[in-house]
């Protein structure tokens, strides 16, 4: 359900390099991966969501201070150009997540600068690019993100991602995926950093039409609803100094860092 204050404001961010350089991928995603994700959110959530898109080549990667201030949930897909994302923009996104903005990191976004920074680990994993079948098993059937999702969710065409996946222990393990080679990966995980909610979801290689899959679209729609902040006002966690018995009237500490 959308917040009473209006629709959930979502920014769908995509590197958008494969679609511009590979004709075969452009045929799978004629409006870009961001276009497919956007379409799925609008179809499932209707008037409960207000979606905009942004890509790497936009000014400030489409993630200006104004855009992020007016974003409740940011989705992130990147693959071949992680290094081209400005460190300044990464710092800006990081600050907004800690201040309460929700973040969905998708597929190869596991190696994005923003996810690595938020996780504090290498975020490396095992992978195989050959055509495979993925079974996405629901680990937490009562979680809001898993509602309406078949068990297992079958993806007939997909890249293999497998363990060891170097991420912190998830706050919640939502999905576990298995592949025909016997590999498994923690494919749906939640984290909290500062006041922000983060969901990592591994299915979604650019070589295959995963973001046209209705069940994948439902997962992302559920995740957007889950990750939305409880209030629009952003509050960055601060070190506060309080005198004895001053429970409410502290001040921001300005000592050396």
N, C-alpha and C positions, 0 to 999 in steps of 0.2 A: 504494500500500500504506500502511496506517495505521502510525503509529509503534508500536514494541513496547510502549510504556508505556500503550497504550490507544487508543480511537478519537480521531479528529481532532475537536476541540471547535470548532464553527462557530456564530457568531452572525450571523444574517441580519437586517440592519437595513433598514428601509423607512420612508420618509416617511409613506406610507399616506394621503395626502390625496385623491388622485384617486378611489380606491376608495370613500371615504366621502362624496364630494360629487357624483359623476357615476354615474348609474344604469347607463349603457351600459358604462362601464369596470368597474363592480362585477359585471356579468354575465360579463365576460371573466375577471376575477380575483375570484371570490366569496369567496376566503379571503385576498385581498390578493396583491400581487406577491410579498411575502415568503412567503406560503403556497405559491405555485407554485414558487418557488426552493427552498424547504425540501423540498417533495415530490420534486423532481427529484434533489436531493442524497441523500435517503434511499433513493430507488428505485435509484440507480446505485451508491451506496457502502454501503448496508445497515449492518451492524454496525461498519463501519470509520469511521463518522461519528456524532457526537452533536450534533444541531442544536437550537438555540433561536432564537426570533425576538424582535425588539424594534422598536418604532415610535416616531415622533417624540413622540407624546402621552404615552408612558410617563414616569414619574418619571426625571429625568436622561436622558431619551430612551432609557431601557432600557440605558444604557451606563455604569453605575456602575463604580467602581474594582474591585469584586468581580467583576462580569461580565467586564470586559476582562482581568483577571488570569487568569480561567478560560476565555479564548477564544484558540484557536490561530490561527483565520482569521476575519476580519470581512468580510462582504460589505455593500456600501453602494449603495442606490438612493434618489435624491432628485430632485426636479424643481421644484415650485412653491413650496417653502418653505425653500430653502437658508438664507435670512436668519434663520429662526426657530431654527436650530440654535445652541445655546449655545456661545459662544466657550470657556467653561470646559471643556465636554465635548470640543470640538475639540482643545484643548490636551492633554487626557487621552488621546484616541485617538492623537494625534501622538506622544506620549511612548511609548505602547505599541508603535506601529509601529517607531519607532527602536530600541526595546528587543527587537524580534524578532517581534512579532505580524504575521501575514500580512494583506494587505488586497486585496480585489477591489472595484474601483470600476466600476459598471455604468451604461451609457448616459448619461443626463443628470447622473449623478453627476460628470461631468467638471467641472461648475461648482460642486460642493460646496466648502464651506470647507476640508474636510480635504484634498481632492485639490489644490486651488489652493495650499494651504500647503505640501504635500509637493513639488509640482512647481516652485513659485517663479515661475510664469508666469501669464498670464491664463486659459489653458485654453479660450479661445474657439475657435469653429469656424463653418463654414457649415452651414445646415440648411434643410430644406424639409419641412413637415408633411404634404403631400399623400401619398396612398397611393403607395407605390413598391415595387419589388422590389430586394432586396439580395442580392448574391452575395459571400459571404465566402471569399476565396481564402487558402489556406494558403501562407505565405511560408517557414516553417521546419518542414518535414515531420518532422524528427527530434525536435522538442521534445516534452516530456511532455504539454503542454497540447493538442497537435494530434492525439494518438493516437486513432484510431477516428473521426475527423472527416472527412466527405466533402470532396472538393476539386473544385468549390467547394461550400460549404454554401449552400443556397438558402433564402432567407426570402421567401416570396411577398408578405407584407404587412408594410410597415415604413416608418418615417420615414427621410428622407435626412439623413445627416451627411456633411460633406465638408471637404476641405482648403481653406484653410489651417487646420490644427489646431495651436494655439499651446501645444505641450508641449515639454519638453526632448527631445533625441534619445533614443529608447528604448534601453535596454540590449539588448533583443531585440525585433525586429519579428516577431510571430507570425502575424498575419492582416492582410490588406489587403482592404477592401470596395469594390465598385463598384456604381453605381446606373444606372437607365435613362436619366438625364439626362447621363451621362458622368462624373459626379463620382466621386471616390475618397476614401477616408480610411484612415488607419492605425488599424484597428479593434481590433487585439489587440496590446497592448504591455506589456512588463515593465520594471520599474524596481526598484532597490534603494535604500532610504534607511535609513541606520544598519544595524541588523541585520535589518530587515524586508524581505520581498519584496512587491511590489505588481504587480497585473495590472489593466490597464484594458481593458474589453471593451465596445464601443459598441452592439451590437444590444440592443434591449429597450425600445422606446417603449410607453408605457402604453395607447395606442390600439389596439394589436394583440396577439395572443396569443403573442408571441415566447417567453415563458418557459414555455409549454406545448410548445414545439418540442423534440423529443427530442435533436436534435443540439446545440442550444443548451444543453440540460441537461447533455449530456456534456461540453461545453467547460467549464462551470462546475464540474462534478465533477472534471475533470482539473486545473483551476486551483486548487481547494481543496487537492488532494493536493500540487501543486507548491509552493504558498505556505506550507504548514505549516512552522513553525520546526523546526530540527534538534534543539532541546532546549527543555524547558518553562521552565527558569529564564530570567527576563528580565534582560538586562544592558544598561543605558543607556550609550552611548558617552561616556566621560569624558576630560577633559584630565588626564593623569597626569604627575606630577613624579618623575623618577628621578635619583638621584645617579650619578656616574661608576661604571661597572661593576656597578651594581645593576640587573640585567636583570629580576628578578622581584618585587622588593619596593618598588615605587613607591607613591606616595600621591596621593590626589585633590588636584589643585591648587586652592587656595582664594583665589587672587588676584582682583583686580577683573575684571569682565566688561566 
